[in-house]
Amino acid sequence: MPIPLHPLVSLRRPGLAARTALGWLTILALVVLTPRVVTAAEESRGEQIYLRQCASCHGAKGEGTPEDYPHPLIGDRTLPRLAGYIAKSMPEDDPGSCVGEDAEQVAAYIYEAFYSKAAQARTKPPRIELSHLTVRQYRNAVTDLLGSFRSPGQWGEQRGLQGDYFKSKQIRKDGVISRVDPEVRFNFAKSSPDPEKIEPKEFAIRWQGSVLAPETGEYEFIVKTENSARLWVNDLKQPLIDAYVKSGSDTEYRGSIRLLAGRAYPLRLEYFKANQGVKKEDKKAEEAPASVSLEWALPHRAAEVIPPHNLSPNLLPESFVLASPFPPDDRSIGYERGSSVSKEWEQATTDAAIEVADYVVAHLRDLTGVKESDPDREPRLRAFSLQFAERAFRRPLSDDQRELYVERQFKDIRDFDTAVKRVVLLVLKSPRFLYHEVGGEGDAYDVASRISFGLWDSIPDKPLLQAAGSGQLKTPDQVTGQAERMVSDLRCRSKLRDFFFQWLKVEQIPDLAKDPKRFAEFDEAMASDLRTSLDLLLEDLVWSESSDFRQLLLTDSLYLNGRLAQFYGAELPTDAPFQKVTAEPRERAGILTHPYLMTSFAYTATSSPIHRGVFIARSVLGLALRPPPEAFPPLSPDLHPQLSTRERVALQTSPESCQACHAMINPLGFTLEPFDAVGRFRREENGRSIDATGAYQTRTGELVKFAGARDLATFLAGSPETHNAFIEQVFHNIVKHPVRAFGSHELENLRTAFTESDFNIRKLVVKIVTDTALTARESKP
């Protein structure tokens, strides 16, 4: 569909036709790329020209006018490109009447007065503003707050579950085998796990460890067996699935539970095999079959056996997972921020506080170690309440705060559970918990919170608070040391994973349904596998030793399992687990050509150069594109069977009013045409060779041409435009504030450090946290 550029790229009145893209590029080629120094007289003349010929549409200060052009006059064109466009197309009622020095002078005035990012920063300087916790930060904070009162656990390096095998149904005795199983998918048929040690008539197995949730949402766990089984997830007292006593012929059992991304939850599966109603010594009895598998369905995904990379043999403690719904955060400027307070948000924080308080009271003995019969129960619960408040507020309490939040709640009350509940409710509704840096102290504890919320979207852990309390967060080197310790934590990995899915525009799982006539083998399970494939590739490249951003664009490797390999032409057994393979090494170009993205940015039957071009322009190059004024369905292939997809797109976007955008979007998307609607590589479409050539005009005016995806990827990997766009988006995701609020040179400084580190993504994250943690925040609402 035609998608217009940022309104300021187009400097025209609505309804009037723009000039052709070819003419525009010709004019730009004639414009001198380096602007000359503008004198005061020329600046005044530029302003006069603007007021005479432009202000009637765009407003005296570029603010726009309701009737003619309601958008502010801001954008990211360079000064030469802006002058070239004005010389060719402005003003629209008399194009060509403002050329030469007049065009240069009015462009210079517009650029310096209100158009450029520097001008915008002068007229409305970005600020580090007071903000409340985002939904993600709130959920993580309460989980870690309660988790801080439980014994810590380690995810560890080993993958799989600890399996203990017993030669009878009596678990916890008669154990004969102990090992780590990568996954639970066994078919013993009429035998046993080890016929030499275990009789096939009766045995039991207990698998336990932890399971890592990659996404937040509702998970469905599935146990498949002809025999008996019980499954616990997160809560080891209450089974999620209880099929110990079987009735009927069921072989599949399901249970659902909400999990928070980036967390590992304790898991235990007990499996029992016995010939019901048959005596153990009856040698003539026919053996019943024995099999068991443990599967899950991630939110909005197809079911699969839980893979080894999501399992650990270490048994971690239970985690609290908040269920209370929250209204979505504001993302109008491209990243989540806690900038607005509504009645819905206020009610959500109240509901959440009540949910947490109820959980604390229900698990008080577990969290405090205090029994109801303990004679010192009151002082120990007071001490717990004080610790709860201090950890929630991310700093020690003053005497007045201690009196308000703790002591007053225990006065004249004999029901100490109620007192604890009051403390929890009061603390979680306090601005000191809900907001960042309310008190305006700007001290080491604030620095600790900036580090932890930057890396984990959560509260500081014990070592970080200890560093704050001992004066070890005063210098960049001290902050860097803490950030380097924390960056490999599962919570940071989860935060960066979410960022990359947002960066790639697939954070919301897209509908990947395809035309069954063209792609009969492509189903829901394969679509789910493709998302896992992308996840594994990102995990590999981001957390590898080099962590080189450029390899995200240049790698020719994919992660495929047997099912995907059969479909995409790789040589793997049909039952092969996910592994790294090289497919079409001269054609694949990292995430740009990953089948999941190619499938997402496509229609049900055909590719979509427009969607793919918009993705490259917005996410990779950081260009500002406005949504289309109205939806335009693609031209149907049936109406133009003789045309290729490229030719249909060119035909549909050929009007001059479309070319202001599509002269840039289309050539980027055309480079990915060798990949069809499900991301398979092809050389022909409908018997005709595919034209994958493309081009891009850089912000400095250079026209770069590409022969295909590899050429495009090579250009993007080395382009300062790409580097700046990526750095800025990572910065916003981590800090939740505009990068320019931390100084006009911060982006440039980060790019220099990024280049010097060989584009190491983890080092970039640490550098961003270090640069911003010691910068004071705005303390006023």
Secondary structure, 3 states (H helix, E strand, C coil): CCCCECHHHHCCCCCCCCCCHHHHHHHHHHCCCCCCCCCHHHHHHHHHHHHHHCHHHHCCCCCCECCCECCCCCCCCCHHHHHHHHHHHCCCCCCCCCCHHHHHHHHHHHHHHHHCHHHHHHHCCCCCCCCECCHHHHHHHHHHHHHCCCCCCCCCCCCCEEEEEECCCCCCCCEEEEEEECCCEEEEECCCCCCCCCCCCEEEEEEEEEEEECCCEEEEEEEEECCEEEEEECCCCCCCEEECCCCCCCCEEEEEEEECCCEEEEEEEEEEEECCCCCCCCCCCCCCCEEEEEEEECCCCCEEECCHHHEECCCCCCCCCCCCCCCCCECCCCCCECCCCCHHHHHHHHHHHHHHHHHHHHCHHHHHCCCCCCCCHHHHHHHHHHHHHHHHHCCCCCHHHHHHHHHHHHCCCCCHHHHHHHHHHHHHCCHHHHECCCCCCCCHHHHHHHHHHHHHCCCCCHHHHHHHHCCCCCCHHHHHHHHHHHCCCHHHHHHHHHHHHHHCCCCCCCCCCCCCCCCCCCCHHHHHHHHHHHHHHHHHHHHCCCCEHHHHHHCCEEEECHHHHHHHCCCCCCCCCCEEEECCCCCCCHHHHCHHHHHHCECCCCECHHHHHHHHHHHHCCCCECCCCCCCCCCCCCCCCCCCHHHHHHHHCCCHHHHHHHHHHHHHHHCCCCECCCCCECCEECCEECCCCEEEECCCCCEEEECCHHHHHHHHHHCHHHHHHHHHHHHHHHHCCCHHHHCCCHHHHHHHHHHHCCCEHHHHHHHHHHHHHCCCCCCCC
